[in-house]
Amino acid sequence: MPTYKYRAKKGPEDIIEGKIEALSEKSAVEKLSQAGYLPVRIELDIRHGESPKAAVSKPREGGNSHKRVKSREITVLSRELASLLKSGVPILKALDIISGQSGHSRLKDIICSIRNDIKEGSAFSSCLLKYPAIFNPVFIALIKSGEDGGSLPQALLRIAEYRARQEEMLSRLRMALAYPVFMAAVGIATVIFMLTYVMPRLTGLFVNTGQHLPLPTQIMISVSSSLRHWGFWIVLGVCAFILIAKRQLITPSGRLLLSSVKLRLPLFGKFILKGELARFSRTLELLIKNGITILKALDIAIPVLSNDIIKNQLRKSVKDLQAGGSFGKSLKDSKLFPHFMANLIAVGEESGRLSDSLQEIADSYERDTDEQMRVMSSLLEPLMILIIGSIVGFIVVAMLLPIFEINTFAG
């Protein structure tokens, strides 16, 4: 039986090291967890165990088709493969069945390629490394853990449930923003039509009367004239600004600035923070539950986040954990993370039930973000109507004021 060297926490501050015999790395993690320890690092003892496998090179993603594989299709693939394997179907036969019923040409080619690689003796997780744009590190790590522990169907089912939950949250966010975005687009189009088509036809009538025009009418005439004469250059300038901004935002300093601005936004800042922490906690919980050590799980879970400020703070806490400190205490000291999250993680570290604490954190923040999403959606709709209505109303009043004055003088 292979022997593994381990480093684990026996409380918030106590670090122990030793060796343990286990069938796989996942089994070693489970044994340590059952003993009340929190595994930090586990590696095969080459002197007593098996020789390590050769590193798998990461070839460039194959496939002749350039069709994009949607996230939903990978979720369905995971669920179908889990069901087939759980029913006792061998993995090669299961991949044959899934590729035969797939209507996506690129995904079908990828499944066939993976099936051929497995037939030649490669591990399933190693085959997935060829397609980093489709199978992310979380997916591959969970598959590897399932292979090592002989629980691949369960790992695939957890992946499918995890991805479905993330996709559902993203779908709800899109639905919440769909109507306000539509209202904004229709409102902008209406304003541009009125300023470039309706207003110029009334301008000649107002000028011919020779009367002094009210200030709102003068403003609208100036704006209308600018749009008609400089509209092309205005659009070109806006496009150039967007292009320059996008180039700046892909730089490390630009991403850091944008991340900081997002977290400081009124109302939206806390919503973004809770959404990121919910995703991080759910991902880390899933990885740890599948027998992955906390340091390796953190290395995989942190890149899942999109906010660089949060990622940098988490990496700093990881360094504190590596030095023998408490991960939860480090999060509390950073002042970015809520005390609720930091305290629960600290309790999970001390009790050896970190995955349960992470699950409670993820459940709580997912409920909060869902509730805030509904509230913001209900507020954004009347707000957009009010803004667009005010602008259109101002334009209409500016066009009607000279007519009212003409009627007054005529009377």
Secondary structure, 3 states (H helix, E strand, C coil): CCEEEEEEECCCCCEEEEEEECCCHHHHHHHHHHCCCEEEEEEECCCCCCCCCCCCCCCCCCCCCCCCCCHHHHHHHHHHHHHHHHCCCCHHHHHHHHHHHCCCHHHHHHHHHHHHHHHCCCCHHHHHCCCCCCCCHHHHHHHHHHHHHCCHHHHHHHHHHHHHHHHHHHHHHHHHHHHHHHHHHHHHHHHHHHHHHHHHHHHHHHHHHCCCCCHHHHHHHHHHHHHHHHHHHHHHHHHHHHHHHHHHHCCHHHHHHHHHHHHHCCCHHHHHHHHHHHHHHHHHHHHHHCCCCHHHHHHHHHHHCCCHHHHHHHHHHHHHHHCCCCHHHHHHHHCCCCHHHHHHHHHHHHHCCHHHHHHHHHHHHHHHHHHHHHHHHHHHHHHHHHHHHHHHHHHHHHHHHHHHHHHHHHC
